[in-house]
């Protein structure tokens, strides 16, 4: 299990430091399926997840949304037939923070290639 997925996001301020190139290399070991992309001069973490149906993709989008609300850190989500693209970055610092890697690991933990929610996930959602 990823140690990042067990961490919680910390509040960021505009003067919070971005992760360094060396830190990115270390953190990516725990989220190897994520790519570092740059858009509008801002580094971001991005991954596309595949699903057998649109309904499965939409259900995953909802699970990622619930996770984002719980952690207070929100991604860009693109839901299309058969896949969902999730993009994490920290808006306040216009770049990548450790929180983005934590959320990438937590997003990976939500993913089931079949698109179906497991019984354990259903129990977790019911627990306050």
C-alpha positions as CSV (number, residue, x, y, z in Angstrom):
1,X,0.0,0.0,0.0
2,X,1.2,3.5,-0.8
3,X,2.2,5.5,2.2
4,X,1.0,8.6,0.4
5,X,-2.5,7.4,0.3
6,X,-2.5,7.2,4.1
7,X,-1.5,10.9,4.5
8,X,-3.9,13.8,4.8
9,X,-3.6,17.1,2.8
10,X,-2.4,20.1,4.7
11,X,-3.6,23.6,4.2
12,X,-1.6,25.6,1.6
13,X,-0.9,29.3,1.5
14,X,0.3,31.2,-1.6
15,X,3.8,31.2,-0.1
16,X,3.9,27.4,0.4
17,X,6.8,25.8,-1.4
18,X,6.3,23.8,-4.6
19,X,7.9,20.3,-4.7
20,X,11.4,20.3,-6.1
21,X,12.5,18.2,-9.1
22,X,14.2,15.7,-6.7
23,X,11.0,15.5,-4.6
24,X,8.9,14.9,-7.7
25,X,11.1,12.0,-8.7
26,X,10.8,10.5,-5.2
27,X,7.1,11.0,-4.9
28,X,6.4,9.6,-8.4
29,X,7.6,6.2,-7.3
30,X,4.4,5.9,-5.3
31,X,2.2,7.1,-8.2
32,X,4.0,5.7,-11.3
33,X,1.0,5.8,-13.6
34,X,0.7,9.6,-13.3
35,X,2.3,12.0,-15.7
36,X,3.7,15.4,-14.9
37,X,2.3,17.7,-17.6
38,X,2.6,21.5,-18.0
39,X,-0.3,23.6,-19.1
40,X,-0.3,27.4,-19.1
41,X,3.1,27.3,-17.4
42,X,1.8,25.3,-14.5
43,X,3.0,21.8,-13.6
44,X,0.2,19.3,-13.0
45,X,-0.2,15.6,-12.3
46,X,-2.5,13.8,-14.7
47,X,-3.8,10.3,-15.3
48,X,-6.5,8.8,-17.5
49,X,-8.5,5.9,-16.1
50,X,-10.3,3.4,-18.3
51,X,-13.8,2.0,-17.8
52,X,-16.1,-0.4,-19.7
53,X,-19.0,2.1,-19.7
54,X,-19.9,5.7,-19.3
55,X,-21.9,4.9,-16.2
56,X,-18.8,3.3,-14.6
57,X,-16.7,6.4,-15.6
58,X,-19.3,8.7,-14.0
59,X,-19.4,6.6,-10.8
60,X,-15.7,6.9,-10.5
61,X,-15.9,10.7,-11.1
62,X,-18.4,10.9,-8.2
63,X,-16.0,8.9,-5.9
64,X,-13.1,11.3,-6.8
65,X,-15.4,14.2,-6.2
66,X,-16.3,12.9,-2.7
67,X,-12.7,12.4,-1.9
68,X,-11.8,15.9,-3.0
69,X,-14.5,17.3,-0.8
70,X,-13.4,15.3,2.2
71,X,-9.8,16.5,1.7
72,X,-10.5,20.0,0.7
73,X,-8.4,19.7,-2.4
74,X,-10.0,19.6,-5.8
75,X,-8.9,18.3,-9.3
76,X,-9.9,19.0,-12.8
77,X,-12.1,16.1,-13.9
78,X,-12.9,15.2,-17.5
79,X,-15.5,12.4,-17.8
80,X,-16.0,10.8,-21.2
81,X,-17.3,7.5,-22.5
82,X,-14.9,4.9,-21.3
83,X,-12.5,7.0,-19.3
84,X,-11.9,9.8,-16.8
85,X,-8.9,12.1,-16.8
86,X,-8.0,13.4,-13.4
87,X,-5.6,16.4,-13.1
88,X,-4.2,17.5,-9.7
89,X,-2.3,20.7,-9.0
90,X,-2.3,23.3,-6.3
91,X,-4.0,26.5,-7.5
92,X,-2.7,28.7,-4.7
93,X,1.0,28.1,-5.6
94,X,0.4,27.6,-9.3
95,X,2.2,24.3,-9.3
96,X,2.7,20.9,-7.6
97,X,2.7,20.4,-3.8
98,X,3.0,17.2,-1.8
99,X,-0.8,17.3,-1.5
100,X,-1.2,16.7,-5.2
101,X,0.8,13.4,-4.9
102,X,-1.2,12.4,-1.8
103,X,-4.4,13.0,-3.8
104,X,-3.0,11.0,-6.8
105,X,-2.3,8.1,-4.5
106,X,-5.8,8.3,-3.0
107,X,-7.3,8.5,-6.4
108,X,-5.4,5.4,-7.5
109,X,-6.8,3.6,-4.4
110,X,-10.4,4.4,-5.6
111,X,-9.9,2.9,-9.0
112,X,-11.2,-0.5,-10.0
113,X,-10.7,-1.4,-13.7
114,X,-14.1,-3.0,-13.9
115,X,-15.6,0.3,-12.7
116,X,-17.6,-1.5,-10.0
117,X,-17.5,-0.4,-6.4
118,X,-16.3,-3.0,-4.0
119,X,-18.3,-4.0,-1.0
120,X,-15.6,-2.6,1.3
121,X,-16.0,0.8,-0.5
122,X,-19.7,0.7,0.0
123,X,-19.2,0.0,3.8
124,X,-16.6,2.9,4.0
125,X,-19.1,5.3,2.3
126,X,-21.7,4.4,4.9
127,X,-19.4,5.0,7.8
128,X,-19.4,8.6,9.0
